[in-house]
Amino acid sequence: MHTFQPYPADMLEVNPFTKIGKEWMLITAGTKEKANTMTASWGGLGVLWGKNVAYVFVRDSRYTKEFIDANDTFSLTFFEGQMSALKYLGTVSGRDEDKIAGARFNVNYSDDTPFIDEGNLVFICKKLSATRMTADQFIDPKLADAFYKDGDMHTMYVGEITQILAR
């Protein structure tokens, strides 16, 4: 396992458009007995309710959603490179196989929150809210038509970033 050190939030210099939208991240949740991860390219970072937060979107059909719903925390792991592994983790379900092992990744923990050890930047997040999106919430109905024709909606999770780890 790699050694991660706490990293102060006020020193963080991350372009979220690149880090999330182009380089992607893994959302991981679970326990020391069982965890799952998924690739994500939607989300953001900011300040909400007086807290540093991350917000992520997870479809109803994703196995990782069950782990996020069942636990108080989740993690976001960022990488340099590893796109083939991230693509694999985004297309294979943890219901069907141990996809973390299949990607040749390992699970590490900050207290009881799992994260992917091969990353170089990790946000540990405490869930603050979960809002399930519905088609009638869209001001522009073309968005619902374009992204949710099959009804597989997202839940938006807002998590307080309680710890940043770097290696």
C-alpha positions as CSV (number, residue, x, y, z in Angstrom):
1,M,0.0,0.0,0.0
2,H,1.1,3.5,-0.7
3,T,1.6,6.1,2.0
4,F,-0.8,9.0,1.8
5,Q,-0.4,12.3,3.7
6,P,-3.0,14.8,4.7
7,Y,-3.1,17.8,2.3
8,P,-4.5,21.2,3.3
9,A,-7.5,22.3,1.3
10,D,-6.3,25.9,1.1
11,M,-3.2,24.7,-0.8
12,L,-5.1,22.6,-3.3
13,E,-4.7,23.7,-6.9
14,V,-7.0,21.6,-9.1
15,N,-8.8,22.4,-12.2
16,P,-12.1,20.5,-11.8
17,F,-13.0,20.8,-15.5
18,T,-9.8,18.8,-16.3
19,K,-9.6,16.6,-13.2
20,I,-13.2,15.4,-13.3
21,G,-14.3,16.0,-16.9
22,K,-11.3,14.8,-18.8
23,E,-9.1,12.7,-16.4
24,W,-12.1,11.2,-14.5
25,M,-12.3,9.9,-11.0
26,L,-13.3,6.9,-9.0
27,I,-16.2,7.1,-6.5
28,T,-15.7,4.4,-3.9
29,A,-17.9,3.4,-1.0
30,G,-18.3,0.4,1.3
31,T,-16.8,-1.2,4.4
32,K,-13.6,-3.1,5.2
33,E,-15.5,-6.3,4.4
34,K,-16.9,-5.2,1.0
35,A,-16.4,-2.1,-1.2
36,N,-17.1,-1.1,-4.8
37,T,-16.0,1.7,-7.1
38,M,-17.2,3.3,-10.3
39,T,-15.7,5.7,-12.8
40,A,-17.3,9.2,-13.0
41,S,-16.8,12.2,-15.2
42,W,-19.7,14.3,-13.8
43,G,-19.4,16.2,-10.6
44,G,-17.9,19.3,-9.0
45,L,-16.1,20.9,-6.1
46,G,-17.1,24.0,-4.2
47,V,-18.5,25.5,-1.1
48,L,-22.0,24.8,0.1
49,W,-23.6,25.2,3.5
50,G,-20.4,26.7,4.8
51,K,-18.4,23.6,4.0
52,N,-15.9,22.4,1.3
53,V,-17.9,19.9,-0.7
54,A,-17.8,17.6,-3.7
55,Y,-20.9,16.7,-5.5
56,V,-21.3,13.6,-7.7
57,F,-24.0,11.9,-9.7
58,V,-24.7,8.2,-9.6
59,R,-27.3,6.4,-11.7
60,D,-29.9,4.2,-10.1
61,S,-28.5,1.2,-11.9
62,R,-25.0,1.4,-10.6
63,Y,-23.9,-1.1,-8.0
64,T,-21.8,1.5,-6.2
65,K,-25.0,3.4,-5.4
66,E,-26.0,0.7,-3.0
67,F,-22.7,1.2,-1.1
68,I,-23.0,4.9,-1.1
69,D,-26.6,4.7,0.2
70,A,-25.6,2.2,2.9
71,N,-22.7,4.2,4.3
72,D,-22.1,7.7,5.7
73,T,-18.9,8.3,3.7
74,F,-17.5,7.9,0.2
75,S,-14.2,8.8,-1.5
76,L,-13.1,10.3,-4.7
77,T,-9.8,9.1,-6.1
78,F,-8.0,11.0,-8.8
79,F,-5.1,9.7,-11.0
80,E,-2.5,10.7,-13.4
81,G,-2.9,8.4,-16.3
82,Q,-4.6,5.0,-15.8
83,M,-7.3,5.8,-18.4
84,S,-7.6,2.1,-19.6
85,A,-8.2,1.0,-16.0
86,L,-10.7,3.8,-15.5
87,K,-12.5,2.8,-18.7
88,Y,-12.6,-0.8,-17.6
89,L,-14.0,0.1,-14.2
90,G,-16.7,2.2,-15.9
91,T,-17.9,-0.7,-18.1
92,V,-17.7,-3.7,-15.8
93,S,-20.1,-4.2,-12.8
94,G,-18.9,-5.1,-9.4
95,R,-22.1,-7.3,-9.2
96,D,-20.5,-9.6,-11.8
97,E,-16.8,-9.7,-10.8
98,D,-14.2,-8.2,-8.5
99,K,-13.6,-5.4,-10.9
100,I,-11.1,-3.6,-8.5
101,A,-8.8,-6.7,-8.7
102,G,-9.5,-6.9,-12.4
103,A,-8.2,-3.4,-12.9
104,R,-5.1,-4.4,-10.8
105,F,-6.1,-1.8,-8.2
106,N,-6.2,-2.2,-4.4
107,V,-8.5,-0.8,-1.8
108,N,-6.9,1.3,1.0
109,Y,-8.8,3.0,3.9
110,S,-8.9,6.3,5.7
111,D,-10.4,5.2,9.0
112,D,-13.3,3.1,7.6
113,T,-13.7,4.9,4.2
114,P,-12.4,2.9,1.3
115,F,-10.4,4.6,-1.5
116,I,-8.3,3.3,-4.4
117,D,-4.6,3.0,-3.4
118,E,-3.2,3.6,-6.9
119,G,-4.5,7.2,-7.1
120,N,-2.5,10.2,-6.2
121,L,-5.2,12.5,-4.7
122,V,-8.1,11.4,-2.6
123,F,-11.1,13.3,-1.1
124,I,-12.8,11.6,1.8
125,C,-16.4,12.8,1.9
126,K,-19.1,12.7,4.5
127,K,-22.6,12.5,2.9
128,L,-24.6,15.6,3.5
129,S,-27.5,15.1,1.1
130,A,-28.8,12.8,-1.6
131,T,-31.2,14.2,-4.2
132,R,-32.7,11.9,-6.8
133,M,-33.2,13.6,-10.1
134,T,-36.6,13.3,-11.9
135,A,-37.4,14.2,-15.5
136,D,-39.8,17.0,-14.4
137,Q,-37.0,18.9,-12.7
138,F,-35.4,19.9,-15.9
139,I,-35.9,23.4,-17.1
140,D,-34.6,22.4,-20.5
141,P,-36.6,19.2,-21.4
142,K,-34.0,18.3,-24.1
143,L,-31.6,17.4,-21.3
144,A,-33.9,14.8,-19.9
145,D,-34.6,13.5,-23.4
146,A,-30.9,13.3,-24.2
147,F,-29.6,11.7,-21.0
148,Y,-32.5,9.8,-19.4
149,K,-34.6,8.3,-22.2
150,D,-34.3,4.9,-20.4
151,G,-35.4,6.3,-17.1
152,D,-32.1,5.4,-15.4
153,M,-31.9,8.6,-13.4
154,H,-29.0,10.0,-11.3
155,T,-28.9,10.8,-7.6
156,M,-26.8,13.8,-6.7
157,Y,-24.8,13.3,-3.6
158,V,-23.2,16.3,-1.8
159,G,-20.4,15.3,0.5
160,E,-18.4,17.4,2.9
161,I,-14.7,17.0,2.1
162,T,-13.5,16.0,5.5
163,Q,-10.0,15.0,4.4
164,I,-7.7,15.4,1.4
165,L,-4.9,12.9,1.0
166,A,-2.0,13.0,-1.4
167,R,1.0,10.8,-2.2
